[in-house]
Amino acid sequence: MPINADIIGTLAATLTTLCWAPQALRILRTRDTKAISLVTQSAFAGGVALWLIYGLMIGSAPVIVANAVTFVLVSAIVAMKIRFG
């Protein structure tokens, strides 16, 4: 039985998206952002936004959902870095 490419994409998207949740939750809990690079996180957020646009353009649900959730998480990290220093 061949594995559907959307299944692989969905699994990959789930793993790479969920990896940001612990970081965001830790920052919310501790308010400690000194180890986080604002430039790196901002550049990553920009890249994720572009992936989201790409997903919308090609109509790929795994790309759209993963990057929408990742964008929210990474944007929250950027906002907390700006707020908490």
N, CA, C and O of each residue as an XYZ file, in Angstrom:
340
protein
N       0.846     -1.189      0.000
C       0.000      0.000      0.000
C       0.889      1.250      0.000
O       1.639      1.463      0.953
N       0.822      2.074     -1.044
C       1.643      3.292     -1.085
C       1.118      4.338     -0.098
O      -0.084      4.460      0.139
N       2.054      5.071      0.453
C       1.688      6.132      1.395
C       1.367      7.397      0.601
O       2.131      7.799     -0.276
N       0.263      8.002      0.906
C      -0.185      9.225      0.252
C       0.737     10.386      0.652
O       1.107     10.516      1.819
N       1.096     11.211     -0.307
C       1.979     12.357     -0.045
C       1.355     13.318      0.965
O       2.075     13.941      1.746
N       0.031     13.447      0.960
C      -0.617     14.338      1.930
C      -0.470     13.821      3.351
O      -0.409     14.611      4.293
N      -0.411     12.502      3.518
C      -0.206     11.941      4.856
C       1.192     12.303      5.357
O       1.356     12.731      6.499
N       2.191     12.131      4.503
C       3.564     12.498      4.860
C       3.641     13.994      5.163
O       4.246     14.399      6.156
N       3.031     14.810      4.309
C       3.026     16.263      4.517
C       2.349     16.655      5.810
O       2.820     17.547      6.516
N       1.260     16.002      6.125
C       0.538     16.302      7.357
C       1.352     15.906      8.585
O       1.404     16.656      9.561
N       1.982     14.749      8.547
C       2.832     14.328      9.665
C       4.019     15.276      9.843
O       4.333     15.680     10.963
N       4.669     15.625      8.746
C       5.806     16.553      8.820
C       5.354     17.906      9.358
O       6.016     18.492     10.214
N       4.238     18.393      8.859
C       3.716     19.683      9.293
C       3.362     19.661     10.778
O       3.617     20.632     11.491
N       2.781     18.570     11.242
C       2.415     18.452     12.651
C       3.650     18.509     13.541
O       3.676     19.244     14.529
N       4.667     17.735     13.192
C       5.883     17.712     13.995
C       6.598     19.058     14.007
O       6.994     19.534     15.071
N       6.769     19.676     12.843
C       7.514     20.933     12.790
C       6.721     22.099     13.373
O       7.307     23.093     13.803
N       5.421     21.990     13.390
C       4.595     23.040     13.989
C       4.567     22.916     15.511
O       4.750     23.902     16.224
N       4.339     21.717     15.994
C       4.226     21.514     17.434
C       5.526     21.755     18.182
O       5.506     21.977     19.392
N       6.653     21.717     17.486
C       7.929     21.938     18.179
C       8.035     23.360     18.730
O       8.851     23.603     19.619
N       7.240     24.300     18.232
C       7.288     25.678     18.712
C       6.436     25.894     19.954
O       6.657     26.856     20.690
N       5.478     25.029     20.199
C       4.592     25.204     21.348
C       5.338     25.194     22.686
O       5.080     26.067     23.514
N       6.257     24.238     22.936
C       6.958     24.272     24.230
C       7.743     25.563     24.463
O       7.793     26.066     25.586
N       8.358     26.103     23.400
C       9.114     27.348     23.549
C       8.189     28.497     23.910
O       8.481     29.272     24.820
N       7.080     28.607     23.205
C       6.128     29.682     23.483
C       5.559     29.552     24.894
O       5.438     30.550     25.605
N       5.211     28.340     25.304
C       4.673     28.134     26.651
C       5.709     28.443     27.725
O       5.378     29.017     28.762
N       6.959     28.065     27.482
C       8.020     28.354     28.446
C       8.196     29.854     28.630
O       8.332     30.342     29.752
N       8.192     30.583     27.512
C       8.346     32.038     27.599
C       7.156     32.654     28.333
O       7.335     33.555     29.153
N       5.956     32.181     28.050
C       4.781     32.688     28.758
C       4.894     32.442     30.258
O       4.535     33.300     31.064
N       5.393     31.270     30.626
C       5.500     30.897     32.039
C       6.616     31.653     32.763
O       6.428     32.107     33.892
N       7.786     31.791     32.112
C       8.957     32.357     32.795
C       9.206     33.826     32.485
O       9.888     34.512     33.247
N       8.664     34.314     31.383
C       8.927     35.677     30.897
C      10.407     35.884     30.545
O      10.865     37.020     30.425
N      11.144     34.793     30.381
C      12.571     34.854     30.075
C      12.799     34.676     28.577
O      12.543     33.607     28.023
N      13.282     35.733     27.929
C      13.526     35.683     26.484
C      14.968     36.012     26.118
O      15.276     36.196     24.941
N      15.855     36.089     27.105
C      17.214     36.529     26.806
C      17.962     35.576     25.867
O      18.868     36.010     25.156
N      17.607     34.306     25.850
C      18.283     33.347     24.971
C      17.677     33.309     23.568
O      18.143     32.557     22.712
N      16.655     34.106     23.333
C      15.962     34.121     22.044
C      16.473     35.292     21.206
O      16.527     36.425     21.685
N      16.844     35.021     19.962
C      17.301     36.069     19.060
C      16.101     36.696     18.346
O      15.360     36.011     17.641
N      15.920     38.003     18.536
C      14.823     38.710     17.879
C      14.989     38.682     16.365
O      14.012     38.483     15.643
N      16.199     38.875     15.879
C      16.442     38.873     14.426
C      16.108     37.508     13.831
O      15.433     37.423     12.805
N      16.577     36.452     14.470
C      16.322     35.105     13.955
C      14.838     34.774     13.975
O      14.301     34.272     12.986
N      14.174     35.047     15.084
C      12.748     34.741     15.188
C      11.924     35.581     14.207
O      10.946     35.090     13.643
N      12.311     36.829     14.003
C      11.599     37.686     13.055
C      11.785     37.197     11.620
O      10.836     37.167     10.836
N      13.012     36.817     11.287
C      13.276     36.285      9.946
C      12.503     34.985      9.734
O      11.947     34.754      8.661
N      12.472     34.147     10.754
C      11.730     32.892     10.650
C      10.239     33.164     10.459
O       9.589     32.512      9.641
N       9.696     34.121     11.207
C       8.281     34.476     11.067
C       7.987     34.961      9.644
O       6.952     34.626      9.068
N       8.903     35.747      9.090
C       8.728     36.203      7.707
C       8.733     35.046      6.726
O       7.922     35.012      5.801
N       9.642     34.095      6.919
C       9.694     32.922      6.053
C       8.440     32.084      6.164
O       7.926     31.596      5.157
N       7.941     31.910      7.377
C       6.713     31.145      7.590
C       5.531     31.850      6.930
O       4.659     31.195      6.358
N       5.497     33.171      7.005
C       4.420     33.926      6.346
C       4.449     33.678      4.837
O       3.404     33.524      4.204
N       5.647     33.641      4.272
C       5.760     33.370      2.837
C       5.328     31.939      2.495
O       4.687     31.716      1.468
N       5.680     30.965      3.355
C       5.219     29.592      3.152
C       3.696     29.526      3.231
O       3.068     28.783      2.477
N       3.104     30.294      4.132
C       1.645     30.330      4.249
C       1.024     30.875      2.972
O       0.050     30.321      2.463
N       1.580     31.946      2.462
C       1.086     32.512      1.198
C       1.223     31.495      0.078
O       0.305     31.325     -0.725
N       2.360     30.820      0.019
C       2.583     29.786     -0.995
C       1.535     28.677     -0.862
O       0.960     28.241     -1.860
N       1.290     28.225      0.366
C       0.283     27.189      0.584
C      -1.089     27.622      0.115
O      -1.828     26.831     -0.472
N      -1.435     28.881      0.373
C      -2.717     29.406     -0.107
C      -2.764     29.436     -1.632
O      -3.794     29.131     -2.233
N      -1.661     29.800     -2.243
C      -1.612     29.882     -3.705
C      -1.759     28.507     -4.371
O      -2.378     28.394     -5.428
N      -1.192     27.469     -3.755
C      -1.278     26.136     -4.364
C      -2.428     25.311     -3.788
O      -2.712     24.215     -4.271
N      -3.081     25.832     -2.768
C      -4.230     25.151     -2.181
C      -3.882     23.882     -1.422
O      -4.639     22.911     -1.453
N      -2.747     23.881     -0.744
C      -2.312     22.701      0.001
C      -2.680     22.845      1.474
O      -2.093     23.659      2.188
N      -3.654     22.053      1.928
C      -4.108     22.137      3.316
C      -2.985     21.902      4.326
O      -2.888     22.660      5.292
N      -2.125     20.879      4.148
C      -1.061     20.697      5.144
C      -0.124     21.903      5.240
O       0.301     22.269      6.336
N       0.195     22.513      4.118
C       1.087     23.674      4.114
C       0.388     24.875      4.751
O       1.001     25.621      5.515
N      -0.873     25.057      4.441
C      -1.634     26.191      4.981
C      -1.787     26.076      6.496
O      -1.457     27.010      7.226
N      -2.279     24.952      6.964
C      -2.549     24.785      8.395
C      -1.260     24.855      9.205
O      -1.185     25.560     10.211
N      -0.249     24.119      8.759
C       1.009     24.099      9.511
C       1.614     25.484      9.621
O       2.052     25.889     10.698
N       1.642     26.205      8.529
C       2.279     27.516      8.558
C       1.424     28.565      9.242
O       1.964     29.518      9.804
N       0.116     28.421      9.214
C      -0.748     29.348      9.954
C      -0.518     29.187     11.458
O      -0.370     30.174     12.179
N      -0.488     27.942     11.921
C      -0.273     27.691     13.353
C       1.141     28.101     13.757
O       1.336     28.741     14.791
N       2.125     27.732     12.941
C       3.512     28.098     13.239
C       3.670     29.606     13.281
O       4.367     30.132     14.148
N       3.028     30.311     12.350
C       3.122     31.771     12.319
C       2.568     32.379     13.610
O       3.149     33.317     14.155
N       1.461     31.853     14.089
C       0.882     32.355     15.338
C       1.847     32.131     16.497
O       2.089     33.038     17.293
N       2.401     30.916     16.592
C       3.323     30.602     17.692
C       4.590     31.451     17.634
O       5.014     32.008     18.646
N       5.191     31.548     16.451
C       6.435     32.305     16.320
C       6.174     33.807     16.497
O       7.002     34.513     17.072
N       5.050     34.286     16.014
C       4.708     35.698     16.218
C       4.525     35.999     17.705
O       4.898     37.072     18.180
N       3.948     35.046     18.431
C       3.805     35.224     19.880
C       5.176     35.287     20.547
O       5.386     36.083     21.462
N       6.109     34.451     20.093
C       7.462     34.480     20.634
C       8.127     35.824     20.341
O       8.780     36.399     21.212
N       7.964     36.321     19.127
C       8.539     37.625     18.753
C       7.922     38.726     19.619
O       8.635     39.591     20.128
N       6.612     38.692     19.784
C       5.938     39.714     20.594
C       6.417     39.672     22.043
O       6.629     40.713     22.666
N       6.586     38.464     22.572
C       7.068     38.348     23.954
C       8.535     38.791     24.068
O       8.934     39.352     25.089
N       9.327     38.544     23.035
C      10.720     39.003     23.049
C      10.746     40.527     23.088
O      11.524     41.120     23.835
N       9.905     41.151     22.291
C       9.846     42.612     22.270
C       9.335     43.136     23.628
O       9.872     44.109     24.159
N       8.315     42.499     24.176
C       7.737     42.961     25.432
C       8.628     42.707     26.643
O       8.787     43.583     27.494
N       9.210     41.514     26.722
C       9.980     41.127     27.912
C      11.475     41.321     27.760
O      12.231     41.131     28.712
N      11.905     41.700     26.561
C      13.332     41.942     26.336
C      14.089     40.702     26.155
O      15.303     40.744     25.956
